[in-house]
Amino acid sequence: MFRFITTALLSGCLALNAPAQTPGPATTVKHAIEIAGLRIGTQVSTHTVSGATHHYTQTSNVEFWFFGKIRINYKTSTRTDARQLLRSEVEAHTNRGDFLTTTAWQDDHYDIRADQYKYTYKSTETQPIDFSLTRMYFEEPVGRKRVYAEYFGKFATIEPTRKGSYIVRIEDREDEYFYEKGQLVKIVKENSVKNFILKRVD
């Protein structure tokens, strides 16, 4: 369950030094984090624009009891330009250790390093990453067939459903994203024990 909670929260960001500019107004969305109908935390996602640079951040603080107290504090930070992802950092601080995944553009490829709870991965990617999971909190993935999952450092598939939602699959995980009028209103993260649900609250 701990690995499920960690990957569920962190499956969705980037950071790069950019020229100093005054950022535009921030767009912020909040989702309540629930398990079995109980609210265990809140996820806050923010999008700001400064010139051609887009900056996405997500933070969550979760604490609950599951055969012992589980605490997870995480921050995902994302920067992209108009064409592609430039750098991502997904960091988690938990009562079972500290973890980090980075994706960094290096002239002609990405260096990818993931060191998460019971998950490690190291690779390079030459294809520009033009859409990541973090953007799905602000943009409906109409017509897209894949999305970059910053936590895993890999691409996930996107499959639209007849009811207007989108199934995102990667590794052993399957999440469903629900939109209304282009806004993300709910995410269902399936698990054999209990589904993990995020509901928009702002």
BELMOUR-V274734 format. One record per backbone hydrogen bond with DSSP energy under -0.5 kcal/mol. CO is the residue of the C=O (numbers start at 0). NH is the residue of the N-H. If there is no record, write none. Layout:
co->CO nh->NH
co->CO nh->NH
This chain:
co->0 nh->4
co->1 nh->5
co->2 nh->6
co->3 nh->7
co->4 nh->8
co->5 nh->9
co->6 nh->10
co->9 nh->11
co->20 nh->22
co->25 nh->27
co->26 nh->46
co->28 nh->44
co->29 nh->200
co->29 nh->201
co->30 nh->42
co->31 nh->33
co->31 nh->198
co->32 nh->39
co->32 nh->40
co->33 nh->196
co->34 nh->37
co->37 nh->34
co->37 nh->39
co->39 nh->62
co->40 nh->32
co->41 nh->60
co->42 nh->30
co->42 nh->44
co->43 nh->58
co->44 nh->28
co->45 nh->56
co->46 nh->26
co->47 nh->54
co->48 nh->23
co->49 nh->52
co->52 nh->49
co->53 nh->79
co->54 nh->47
co->55 nh->13
co->55 nh->77
co->56 nh->45
co->57 nh->75
co->58 nh->43
co->59 nh->73
co->60 nh->41
co->61 nh->71
co->63 nh->65
co->63 nh->69
co->67 nh->65
co->69 nh->63
co->70 nh->94
co->71 nh->61
co->72 nh->92
co->73 nh->59
co->74 nh->90
co->75 nh->57
co->76 nh->88
co->77 nh->55
co->78 nh->85
co->78 nh->86
co->79 nh->53
co->83 nh->80
co->85 nh->104
co->86 nh->78
co->87 nh->102
co->88 nh->76
co->88 nh->90
co->89 nh->100
co->90 nh->74
co->91 nh->93
co->91 nh->98
co->92 nh->72
co->93 nh->96
co->96 nh->93
co->98 nh->91
co->99 nh->114
co->100 nh->89
co->101 nh->112
co->102 nh->87
co->103 nh->110
co->105 nh->107
co->108 nh->105
co->109 nh->111
co->109 nh->124
co->110 nh->103
co->111 nh->122
co->112 nh->101
co->113 nh->120
co->114 nh->99
co->115 nh->118
co->118 nh->115
co->120 nh->113
co->122 nh->111
co->124 nh->109
co->127 nh->129
co->128 nh->84
co->130 nh->147
co->131 nh->134
co->131 nh->135
co->132 nh->135
co->133 nh->136
co->134 nh->137
co->134 nh->138
co->139 nh->141
co->140 nh->143
co->144 nh->157
co->146 nh->148
co->146 nh->155
co->147 nh->132
co->147 nh->149
co->148 nh->152
co->148 nh->153
co->153 nh->148
co->155 nh->146
co->156 nh->168
co->158 nh->166
co->160 nh->163
co->164 nh->160
co->165 nh->167
co->165 nh->176
co->166 nh->158
co->166 nh->168
co->167 nh->174
co->168 nh->156
co->169 nh->172
co->172 nh->169
co->173 nh->189
co->174 nh->167
co->175 nh->187
co->176 nh->165
co->177 nh->184
co->177 nh->185
co->179 nh->182
co->182 nh->179
co->182 nh->184
co->184 nh->199
co->185 nh->177
co->186 nh->188
co->186 nh->197
co->187 nh->175
co->187 nh->189
co->188 nh->195
co->194 nh->35
co->194 nh->196
co->195 nh->188
co->196 nh->33
co->197 nh->186
co->198 nh->31
